[in-house]
Amino acid sequence: MRSIALRLMLLVAVVAAGALVLTAPWKKTEVATLMGADGETIVDDGTFRPVADSSVMTPHELVRYQMPPAEDAPALPDGVEPLVWEDLWKEGSFTMAVAEENRVGRPTRQEFPDGTTFEDMKLFFMDIADMRGLQPLIGEVRDDLDGQRVRLAGYTTPVGFGENETRFLLVPELGACIHVPPPPPNQIVYVEEAAGSPEMFAPIWVTGTLRAEPVATVLADVGYRLEDVVAEPYR
């Protein structure tokens, strides 16, 4: 119970801090600079790419679509297609109508720390919804990738708050969906569980069967999910 409480308290603090940074008017001039989940400034190193629809005005106008070069990439299994984040992109728009209470990863009353008031929970869900509201809902999923066995590298963001939580989002930027706004849905992959017990907020390789099936989570609308997943550290 203590570990769940600590995770919830940490998420509340990080979401609140991220929202403050992103909404502060004096920060809006530095569109080519993001703040990582570790609190350090991330400067555009040439791998940032603009969101395709320039009419979408959100603080997350730039997304890092390429991981830093891997020093020790594992061997690619037979029949597995290597992908990078740009491979998941397709021009278009994204819509998903899901009731708030039906979003994957939404914590139950029992998962909040003892002493949490109704007002505390209300503010917690409002903070998460505010961050999710900054997600640019652009881009379609690539149906032609459905069913392919693929490998992709990214950062993990935990979705739920259970004692033995396995669900996470694979994202192209450290801290996405919690400390900085979510990238477009087709730049997020939902994983229910993965062999290899990946560390949360860490860079990893994931190998699995890609499904072009959107998933509504408490943190973001997601364009893809991955099945039969094996996770390996990204070094």
LUMDOGU-509244 format. One record per residue (C-alpha): residue in three letters; x, y, z. Coordinates in steps of 0.2 Angstrom, whole numbers, m for minus. Layout:
! residues N
pt residuo->ALA&px->X&py->Y&pz->Z;
...
END
This chain:
! residues 235
pt residuo->MET&px->0&py->0&pz->0;
pt residuo->ARG&px->14&py->12&pz->4;
pt residuo->SER&px->22&py->10&pz->m13;
pt residuo->ILE&px->6&py->14&pz->m21;
pt residuo->ALA&px->3&py->29&pz->m11;
pt residuo->LEU&px->21&py->35&pz->m15;
pt residuo->ARG&px->18&py->33&pz->m33;
pt residuo->LEU&px->2&py->43&pz->m33;
pt residuo->MET&px->10&py->56&pz->m22;
pt residuo->LEU&px->24&py->57&pz->m34;
pt residuo->LEU&px->13&py->58&pz->m49;
pt residuo->VAL&px->3&py->72&pz->m42;
pt residuo->ALA&px->18&py->82&pz->m38;
pt residuo->VAL&px->26&py->79&pz->m55;
pt residuo->VAL&px->10&py->83&pz->m65;
pt residuo->ALA&px->7&py->99&pz->m55;
pt residuo->ALA&px->25&py->104&pz->m58;
pt residuo->GLY&px->24&py->100&pz->m76;
pt residuo->ALA&px->8&py->110&pz->m78;
pt residuo->LEU&px->16&py->125&pz->m70;
pt residuo->VAL&px->31&py->125&pz->m81;
pt residuo->LEU&px->20&py->122&pz->m97;
pt residuo->THR&px->8&py->136&pz->m93;
pt residuo->ALA&px->20&py->149&pz->m86;
pt residuo->PRO&px->19&py->163&pz->m99;
pt residuo->TRP&px->38&py->167&pz->m98;
pt residuo->LYS&px->41&py->149&pz->m104;
pt residuo->LYS&px->31&py->150&pz->m120;
pt residuo->THR&px->45&py->158&pz->m130;
pt residuo->GLU&px->57&py->143&pz->m129;
pt residuo->VAL&px->47&py->131&pz->m140;
pt residuo->ALA&px->63&py->122&pz->m145;
pt residuo->THR&px->67&py->118&pz->m126;
pt residuo->LEU&px->58&py->105&pz->m116;
pt residuo->MET&px->60&py->100&pz->m98;
pt residuo->GLY&px->64&py->81&pz->m95;
pt residuo->ALA&px->56&py->71&pz->m81;
pt residuo->ASP&px->73&py->73&pz->m71;
pt residuo->GLY&px->70&py->92&pz->m71;
pt residuo->GLU&px->85&py->95&pz->m83;
pt residuo->THR&px->82&py->106&pz->m98;
pt residuo->ILE&px->82&py->96&pz->m115;
pt residuo->VAL&px->88&py->107&pz->m129;
pt residuo->ASP&px->85&py->103&pz->m147;
pt residuo->ASP&px->99&py->93&pz->m154;
pt residuo->GLY&px->93&py->92&pz->m171;
pt residuo->THR&px->82&py->77&pz->m168;
pt residuo->PHE&px->66&py->87&pz->m164;
pt residuo->ARG&px->53&py->86&pz->m177;
pt residuo->PRO&px->38&py->99&pz->m178;
pt residuo->VAL&px->20&py->92&pz->m176;
pt residuo->ALA&px->13&py->92&pz->m193;
pt residuo->ASP&px->m2&py->103&pz->m190;
pt residuo->SER&px->5&py->120&pz->m186;
pt residuo->SER&px->m13&py->127&pz->m181;
pt residuo->VAL&px->m13&py->116&pz->m165;
pt residuo->MET&px->m5&py->128&pz->m153;
pt residuo->THR&px->1&py->118&pz->m138;
pt residuo->PRO&px->17&py->119&pz->m127;
pt residuo->HIS&px->21&py->102&pz->m135;
pt residuo->GLU&px->25&py->109&pz->m152;
pt residuo->LEU&px->41&py->98&pz->m154;
pt residuo->VAL&px->43&py->80&pz->m151;
pt residuo->ARG&px->59&py->70&pz->m151;
pt residuo->TYR&px->55&py->56&pz->m163;
pt residuo->GLN&px->73&py->48&pz->m163;
pt residuo->MET&px->81&py->40&pz->m148;
pt residuo->PRO&px->99&py->43&pz->m144;
pt residuo->PRO&px->110&py->31&pz->m154;
pt residuo->ALA&px->111&py->14&pz->m145;
pt residuo->GLU&px->128&py->8&pz->m140;
pt residuo->ASP&px->124&py->m10&pz->m139;
pt residuo->ALA&px->108&py->m15&pz->m148;
pt residuo->PRO&px->102&py->m33&pz->m146;
pt residuo->ALA&px->101&py->m44&pz->m161;
pt residuo->LEU&px->85&py->m42&pz->m171;
pt residuo->PRO&px->75&py->m59&pz->m171;
pt residuo->ASP&px->70&py->m67&pz->m187;
pt residuo->GLY&px->53&py->m60&pz->m194;
pt residuo->VAL&px->54&py->m44&pz->m183;
pt residuo->GLU&px->53&py->m27&pz->m192;
pt residuo->PRO&px->64&py->m13&pz->m184;
pt residuo->LEU&px->54&py->3&pz->m183;
pt residuo->VAL&px->57&py->21&pz->m177;
pt residuo->TRP&px->44&py->33&pz->m171;
pt residuo->GLU&px->42&py->42&pz->m188;
pt residuo->ASP&px->37&py->25&pz->m195;
pt residuo->LEU&px->21&py->26&pz->m184;
pt residuo->TRP&px->16&py->43&pz->m191;
pt residuo->LYS&px->2&py->45&pz->m204;
pt residuo->GLU&px->m6&py->62&pz->m208;
pt residuo->GLY&px->m24&py->65&pz->m203;
pt residuo->SER&px->m34&py->68&pz->m187;
pt residuo->PHE&px->m38&py->57&pz->m172;
pt residuo->THR&px->m54&py->56&pz->m162;
pt residuo->MET&px->m59&py->45&pz->m147;
pt residuo->ALA&px->m75&py->47&pz->m136;
pt residuo->VAL&px->m72&py->38&pz->m120;
pt residuo->ALA&px->m80&py->41&pz->m103;
pt residuo->GLU&px->m68&py->47&pz->m90;
pt residuo->GLU&px->m72&py->33&pz->m78;
pt residuo->ASN&px->m68&py->20&pz->m92;
pt residuo->ARG&px->m50&py->25&pz->m96;
pt residuo->VAL&px->m37&py->12&pz->m93;
pt residuo->GLY&px->m26&py->15&pz->m77;
pt residuo->ARG&px->m39&py->26&pz->m68;
pt residuo->PRO&px->m35&py->23&pz->m50;
pt residuo->THR&px->m48&py->17&pz->m38;
pt residuo->ARG&px->m53&py->25&pz->m21;
pt residuo->GLN&px->m43&py->11&pz->m12;
pt residuo->GLU&px->m27&py->15&pz->m21;
pt residuo->PHE&px->m26&py->32&pz->m14;
pt residuo->PRO&px->m16&py->35&pz->2;
pt residuo->ASP&px->m26&py->34&pz->19;
pt residuo->GLY&px->m33&py->51&pz->23;
pt residuo->THR&px->m35&py->57&pz->5;
pt residuo->THR&px->m51&py->67&pz->4;
pt residuo->PHE&px->m64&py->68&pz->m10;
pt residuo->GLU&px->m57&py->85&pz->m14;
pt residuo->ASP&px->m39&py->78&pz->m15;
pt residuo->MET&px->m45&py->65&pz->m28;
pt residuo->LYS&px->m55&py->78&pz->m38;
pt residuo->LEU&px->m39&py->89&pz->m39;
pt residuo->PHE&px->m29&py->74&pz->m44;
pt residuo->PHE&px->m40&py->69&pz->m58;
pt residuo->MET&px->m42&py->87&pz->m64;
pt residuo->ASP&px->m23&py->89&pz->m65;
pt residuo->ILE&px->m21&py->73&pz->m75;
pt residuo->ALA&px->m35&py->78&pz->m87;
pt residuo->ASP&px->m27&py->95&pz->m89;
pt residuo->MET&px->m11&py->88&pz->m94;
pt residuo->ARG&px->m20&py->76&pz->m106;
pt residuo->GLY&px->m30&py->90&pz->m113;
pt residuo->LEU&px->m13&py->97&pz->m120;
pt residuo->GLN&px->m11&py->82&pz->m131;
pt residuo->PRO&px->m12&py->87&pz->m150;
pt residuo->LEU&px->m26&py->75&pz->m157;
pt residuo->ILE&px->m18&py->74&pz->m174;
pt residuo->GLY&px->m12&py->60&pz->m185;
pt residuo->GLU&px->m20&py->43&pz->m189;
pt residuo->VAL&px->m14&py->26&pz->m185;
pt residuo->ARG&px->m6&py->15&pz->m199;
pt residuo->ASP&px->m18&py->1&pz->m202;
pt residuo->ASP&px->m5&py->m8&pz->m213;
pt residuo->LEU&px->6&py->m11&pz->m198;
pt residuo->ASP&px->m7&py->m21&pz->m189;
pt residuo->GLY&px->m2&py->m38&pz->m185;
pt residuo->GLN&px->17&py->m35&pz->m189;
pt residuo->ARG&px->30&py->m41&pz->m177;
pt residuo->VAL&px->41&py->m26&pz->m173;
pt residuo->ARG&px->54&py->m19&pz->m162;
pt residuo->LEU&px->54&py->m1&pz->m156;
pt residuo->ALA&px->64&py->9&pz->m143;
pt residuo->GLY&px->57&py->22&pz->m132;
pt residuo->TYR&px->54&py->27&pz->m114;
pt residuo->THR&px->42&py->19&pz->m102;
pt residuo->THR&px->28&py->29&pz->m93;
pt residuo->PRO&px->18&py->19&pz->m80;
pt residuo->VAL&px->m1&py->19&pz->m83;
pt residuo->GLY&px->m9&py->11&pz->m67;
pt residuo->PHE&px->m6&py->11&pz->m49;
pt residuo->GLY&px->m8&py->m7&pz->m44;
pt residuo->GLU&px->3&py->m16&pz->m31;
pt residuo->ASN&px->11&py->m26&pz->m46;
pt residuo->GLU&px->7&py->m14&pz->m60;
pt residuo->THR&px->13&py->m20&pz->m77;
pt residuo->ARG&px->5&py->m8&pz->m89;
pt residuo->PHE&px->15&py->6&pz->m97;
pt residuo->LEU&px->15&py->18&pz->m112;
pt residuo->LEU&px->30&py->18&pz->m123;
pt residuo->VAL&px->34&py->36&pz->m128;
pt residuo->PRO&px->47&py->45&pz->m138;
pt residuo->GLU&px->52&py->57&pz->m125;
pt residuo->LEU&px->57&py->55&pz->m106;
pt residuo->GLY&px->42&py->60&pz->m95;
pt residuo->ALA&px->29&py->62&pz->m109;
pt residuo->CYS&px->11&py->61&pz->m103;
pt residuo->ILE&px->16&py->66&pz->m85;
pt residuo->HIS&px->30&py->79&pz->m85;
pt residuo->VAL&px->27&py->86&pz->m102;
pt residuo->PRO&px->11&py->84&pz->m113;
pt residuo->PRO&px->8&py->68&pz->m122;
pt residuo->PRO&px->14&py->67&pz->m140;
pt residuo->PRO&px->1&py->64&pz->m154;
pt residuo->PRO&px->m9&py->47&pz->m151;
pt residuo->ASN&px->1&py->38&pz->m165;
pt residuo->GLN&px->17&py->42&pz->m156;
pt residuo->ILE&px->12&py->32&pz->m141;
pt residuo->VAL&px->11&py->13&pz->m139;
pt residuo->TYR&px->1&py->5&pz->m125;
pt residuo->VAL&px->9&py->m11&pz->m117;
pt residuo->GLU&px->m2&py->m22&pz->m105;
pt residuo->GLU&px->13&py->m32&pz->m99;
pt residuo->ALA&px->30&py->m36&pz->m105;
pt residuo->ALA&px->42&py->m50&pz->m101;
pt residuo->GLY&px->58&py->m43&pz->m94;
pt residuo->SER&px->50&py->m32&pz->m81;
pt residuo->PRO&px->56&py->m16&pz->m88;
pt residuo->GLU&px->60&py->m1&pz->m76;
pt residuo->MET&px->48&py->13&pz->m77;
pt residuo->PHE&px->54&py->30&pz->m84;
pt residuo->ALA&px->68&py->20&pz->m92;
pt residuo->PRO&px->73&py->19&pz->m111;
pt residuo->ILE&px->70&py->1&pz->m117;
pt residuo->TRP&px->68&py->m9&pz->m133;
pt residuo->VAL&px->51&py->m18&pz->m135;
pt residuo->THR&px->48&py->m32&pz->m147;
pt residuo->GLY&px->30&py->m38&pz->m150;
pt residuo->THR&px->15&py->m39&pz->m161;
pt residuo->LEU&px->9&py->m22&pz->m166;
pt residuo->ARG&px->m10&py->m18&pz->m166;
pt residuo->ALA&px->m17&py->m2&pz->m174;
pt residuo->GLU&px->m30&py->m2&pz->m161;
pt residuo->PRO&px->m32&py->15&pz->m151;
pt residuo->VAL&px->m33&py->14&pz->m132;
pt residuo->ALA&px->m40&py->27&pz->m120;
pt residuo->THR&px->m29&py->28&pz->m105;
pt residuo->VAL&px->m30&py->40&pz->m90;
pt residuo->LEU&px->m14&py->49&pz->m96;
pt residuo->ALA&px->m17&py->50&pz->m115;
pt residuo->ASP&px->m26&py->44&pz->m130;
pt residuo->VAL&px->m15&py->30&pz->m138;
pt residuo->GLY&px->m14&py->25&pz->m156;
pt residuo->TYR&px->m6&py->8&pz->m155;
pt residuo->ARG&px->m5&py->m7&pz->m143;
pt residuo->LEU&px->8&py->m20&pz->m142;
pt residuo->GLU&px->5&py->m39&pz->m138;
pt residuo->ASP&px->17&py->m53&pz->m133;
pt residuo->VAL&px->30&py->m40&pz->m128;
pt residuo->VAL&px->48&py->m44&pz->m123;
pt residuo->ALA&px->57&py->m29&pz->m116;
pt residuo->GLU&px->76&py->m26&pz->m115;
pt residuo->PRO&px->86&py->m11&pz->m108;
pt residuo->TYR&px->91&py->2&pz->m121;
pt residuo->ARG&px->110&py->5&pz->m119;
END
